[in-house]
Amino acid sequence: EPGSNEEIKQFACTKFKAEFPIFDKVDVNGPFTAPVYQFLKSSSGGFFGDLIKWNFEKFLVDKNGKVVERYPPTTSPFQIEVRVIDL
């Protein structure tokens, strides 16, 4: 995402009326990948490999911190609702 953290927050709040917390941006791929994304990617692997390809890729994590499933950006949250409820 281009821009500083403050510029991104300002854009989201102005353009999209975001009223939820917006966290600072972090690297999700490459040598400076944030630890949480290192964990998520290494715990899910499979078809997706070691890279996050695009925004809105999703990871379903259970209450014990185990990655249960990984979903592509095209998957709607409504499509995984049953899996979330089953956890």
Backbone bond lengths (Angstrom), bond angles and torsions (degrees), N, CA, C in turn:
res aa  C-N    CA-C-N  psi(-1)  N-CA   C-N-CA  omega(-1)  CA-C   N-CA-C  phi
1 E - - - 1.452 - - 1.523 107.86 -
2 P 1.314 118.15 123.84 1.463 119.25 178.64 1.524 111.04 -71.98
3 G 1.308 115.92 156.55 1.458 121.07 177.31 1.511 112.51 99.00
4 S 1.322 114.60 163.26 1.465 120.52 177.26 1.525 109.08 -77.22
5 N 1.323 116.28 169.22 1.464 119.87 178.15 1.524 110.95 -57.85
6 E 1.327 116.80 -42.86 1.467 120.28 -179.96 1.525 111.84 -65.88
7 E 1.316 117.58 -39.62 1.468 120.84 178.38 1.529 110.95 -64.22
8 I 1.303 116.41 -39.84 1.468 120.68 179.00 1.521 110.35 -65.29
9 K 1.326 117.18 -45.43 1.473 121.18 178.84 1.522 110.69 -61.21
10 Q 1.326 116.51 -44.72 1.463 121.05 179.43 1.526 110.47 -60.55
11 F 1.330 116.99 -44.48 1.462 122.00 179.46 1.527 110.98 -61.66
12 A 1.330 116.76 -47.46 1.469 120.77 -178.15 1.526 111.41 -63.76
13 C 1.315 116.55 -39.68 1.466 119.98 -178.79 1.524 111.90 -73.64
14 T 1.312 117.30 -33.97 1.460 121.22 -179.24 1.527 111.23 -80.68
15 K 1.321 116.48 -51.97 1.471 121.49 -174.45 1.528 112.54 -74.74
16 F 1.345 116.73 -40.72 1.461 120.39 -173.51 1.521 113.45 -112.58
17 K 1.335 117.30 3.07 1.475 121.66 179.27 1.524 111.50 56.68
18 A 1.325 116.76 37.54 1.468 121.54 -179.52 1.524 109.90 -62.28
19 E 1.325 115.71 127.64 1.466 121.83 178.47 1.521 110.50 -121.09
20 F 1.304 116.77 19.05 1.459 122.98 -179.45 1.521 108.21 -114.32
21 P 1.335 117.47 162.58 1.467 119.26 179.58 1.529 111.15 -62.45
22 I 1.302 116.09 135.56 1.460 122.13 175.33 1.523 106.48 -116.89
23 F 1.304 115.44 115.67 1.455 121.03 -176.45 1.522 110.98 -82.39
24 D 1.318 116.04 161.66 1.458 121.03 176.21 1.525 109.68 -63.96
25 K 1.319 115.75 149.98 1.462 119.39 178.90 1.530 109.62 -73.93
26 V 1.319 114.56 149.24 1.465 121.94 177.92 1.527 107.99 -138.27
27 D 1.318 115.94 162.40 1.461 120.29 175.20 1.524 109.23 -77.39
28 V 1.329 116.21 134.99 1.463 120.94 177.88 1.528 111.54 -108.73
29 N 1.312 117.02 -11.07 1.464 123.80 176.73 1.527 108.58 -138.03
30 G 1.318 115.50 161.67 1.459 120.12 174.64 1.516 113.83 90.76
31 P 1.335 115.94 -173.03 1.469 120.83 -172.72 1.528 114.41 -68.79
32 F 1.325 118.42 -18.59 1.463 121.18 -178.55 1.529 111.93 -109.68
33 T 1.322 116.48 26.55 1.461 121.39 179.94 1.525 110.31 -56.78
34 A 1.327 115.82 132.66 1.466 121.48 177.90 1.531 109.04 -61.73
35 P 1.331 117.50 142.29 1.471 121.15 -177.30 1.530 114.34 -53.14
36 V 1.314 118.26 -38.24 1.470 119.41 -179.15 1.529 110.62 -62.64
37 Y 1.329 117.54 -36.97 1.460 120.04 179.02 1.521 111.83 -76.60
38 Q 1.323 117.66 -30.55 1.466 120.04 172.69 1.525 109.00 -59.99
39 F 1.336 116.09 -45.78 1.462 121.44 179.58 1.527 111.37 -63.24
40 L 1.322 116.92 -50.40 1.465 120.31 -177.08 1.524 111.50 -59.35
41 K 1.316 116.88 -45.82 1.470 120.42 -178.36 1.524 111.83 -68.18
42 S 1.321 117.27 -41.49 1.467 119.48 -178.44 1.523 111.69 -71.61
43 S 1.326 117.06 -22.68 1.463 121.06 -179.28 1.516 113.19 -88.22
44 S 1.327 117.70 -11.57 1.462 119.08 -175.88 1.522 113.05 -114.77
45 G 1.314 118.41 -40.40 1.466 122.43 175.78 1.512 114.95 42.26
46 G 1.334 115.86 -133.08 1.459 121.80 176.83 1.513 113.48 65.65
47 F 1.309 115.38 -142.24 1.458 124.46 -175.85 1.527 112.49 -54.43
48 F 1.331 117.07 -36.02 1.459 121.31 -173.82 1.526 113.35 -78.96
49 G 1.315 117.36 -21.68 1.461 120.11 -179.70 1.513 112.82 71.91
50 D 1.324 115.31 -154.07 1.457 121.18 -174.16 1.519 114.09 -96.31
51 L 1.314 118.20 5.52 1.460 120.42 -178.01 1.516 111.55 -115.11
52 I 1.315 115.47 146.18 1.457 120.61 166.78 1.518 104.33 -91.70
53 K 1.318 115.52 121.93 1.457 120.64 -170.49 1.532 113.50 -84.46
54 W 1.340 117.29 -32.94 1.458 119.60 -170.92 1.520 109.65 -160.03
55 N 1.346 115.25 162.97 1.467 120.18 176.42 1.527 110.99 -57.10
56 F 1.289 115.45 154.00 1.464 124.15 174.52 1.518 114.42 71.31
57 E 1.320 117.64 15.75 1.461 119.85 168.18 1.527 105.76 -65.46
58 K 1.322 117.38 142.64 1.465 120.69 -172.03 1.521 111.80 -122.55
59 F 1.329 115.05 144.69 1.457 122.47 174.99 1.519 106.98 -123.84
60 L 1.327 116.68 129.11 1.460 121.30 174.93 1.521 107.44 -99.30
61 V 1.334 115.51 120.75 1.458 122.35 -176.27 1.522 108.22 -119.32
62 D 1.343 117.33 132.12 1.464 119.69 -179.43 1.527 111.15 -80.54
63 K 1.335 116.25 178.41 1.465 121.07 -175.42 1.527 112.80 -66.88
64 N 1.323 117.30 -14.34 1.462 121.43 177.87 1.527 112.60 -95.38
65 G 1.322 116.53 2.30 1.459 120.77 178.98 1.513 114.60 86.40
66 K 1.332 117.20 10.26 1.467 121.19 178.91 1.526 109.53 -86.90
67 V 1.345 115.79 131.95 1.460 119.99 175.84 1.520 107.65 -73.62
68 V 1.327 115.53 118.16 1.460 122.04 -176.31 1.525 111.16 -91.56
69 E 1.319 116.32 -38.13 1.465 120.42 -174.76 1.523 109.23 -158.34
70 R 1.310 114.41 156.01 1.465 121.94 175.75 1.519 107.58 -128.52
71 Y 1.327 116.37 134.43 1.457 121.47 -174.64 1.529 111.18 -124.09
72 P 1.331 116.65 145.14 1.465 120.16 177.57 1.531 111.12 -71.93
73 P 1.328 116.61 164.87 1.461 120.87 -178.91 1.526 113.80 -58.61
74 T 1.313 117.12 -25.95 1.469 120.72 -177.69 1.522 112.98 -76.26
75 T 1.323 117.84 -10.04 1.461 121.07 179.76 1.520 109.81 -78.13
76 S 1.312 115.60 124.68 1.460 121.21 177.68 1.527 109.59 -76.89
77 P 1.327 118.25 144.84 1.467 119.78 174.60 1.534 112.13 -55.09
78 F 1.326 117.10 -31.43 1.463 120.32 178.67 1.528 111.63 -65.63
79 Q 1.327 116.91 -28.36 1.462 121.00 179.32 1.527 112.44 -70.50
80 I 1.318 117.58 -22.20 1.469 119.86 -179.25 1.528 112.03 -108.25
81 E 1.315 116.37 6.48 1.470 121.02 -177.60 1.525 112.23 -55.54
82 V 1.314 118.05 -44.23 1.464 121.63 -178.74 1.525 110.42 -62.20
83 R 1.333 117.22 -40.77 1.475 120.92 178.28 1.524 110.70 -62.70
84 V 1.323 116.59 -39.30 1.467 120.88 179.05 1.523 109.74 -65.64
85 I 1.302 117.11 -45.36 1.472 121.62 179.94 1.520 110.52 -62.44
86 D 1.333 117.02 -39.13 1.467 120.97 -179.56 1.524 113.11 -64.79
87 L 1.328 117.02 -24.11 1.465 119.73 179.68 1.512 109.75 -70.56
